[in-house]
Amino acid sequence: MIFLSLLKVLPRKASEQPSFMRRLKVVQPPPGVMLKEAFLLFGRFDGALIFEAPDAKTAMNFVLKVATPGVYKTETLVALRAEEF
């Protein structure tokens, strides 16, 4: 399954945003998770992750490891490839 996680830095936590990209490099994804892309965003959200995981529970565990609770609000979506329809 493909997931898109959108991340929003909580108020007064913006100084912790640059460390997000460094954190991605050191966090070991759970078995079966493959990070495809990571983006810093300008707009309503501050970051985005595109990754594959075998199921929603594994995806949730990965997002919680990367997006530190108390620093980020997250929204994770399941993505379906358009060519599959």
N, C-alpha and C positions, 0 to 999 in steps of 0.2 A: 504494500500500500504506500502511496505517496502522501505526504503531509506538508502543509504550509503553516508554519507558526509565525504569527505576527506578535511583536513585542513592543510594549510601551513602557518607557521608564517612568516610574512613579514620581510624583512631585518631590523635590529636594533630593533626588537621587541621581541627577544628571551627571554628576562628577564620576559616577561609577560606570557610565556607558562605554568609554573607551576600553575599559578592561574586558568588556564582553568579547571582543575579537581575540584577545589573548587567551581568555578562558576557553573559547572554542578549540584552540590549538592544544590545550592540555587535558581537557575532559575526554575520557575514554568512553566512546559510545557503547551502549549495551550490545550484546550479541544480536546480530540481525539488523542493526541500524547503520545506515550509510548516509552521511551528510553530503548532499549534492551541492548546495550553494548557501552562502550566508551573505547578507546584505545589511549595511547601515542605510537607513532611509531618512528622507527629509519629508515631513508631512505629519499625518495623524499618528503614524506608528514610527518607532525609532529603529527597528530592526526586523529582519525576516529570515527564517530558515526554511529551506526546502530539503526534505530528507525522506528516505524510505525506511519503513519499519514493518515488521510482520503483522502487527496488530495495534489497536488504539492504546492498550495498557503499556506496551513497550514504548510507544511514541510519547505518552505522557511522562513516563519515567525519564526519558531522554531530555525532554523540555525542562523538567524540574531540575535536572542536573546542570543544565546550561544556563537557564534563565533564573538566576537566584531569586527565590521568593522573598518578598519585601523590597525588592529593587525593581522588578518588572511585573507588569500585568500582561498576561499572554492570552492569545486567542489562536487555537489550532484548528485547521480545517483539513478535511480529507480532499485530496485532489484526484480527479479522474481524467485520464488522457482522452482528449476529444476524439482521436482516431479510433478509439475502442467502441464508439457508438455509431 
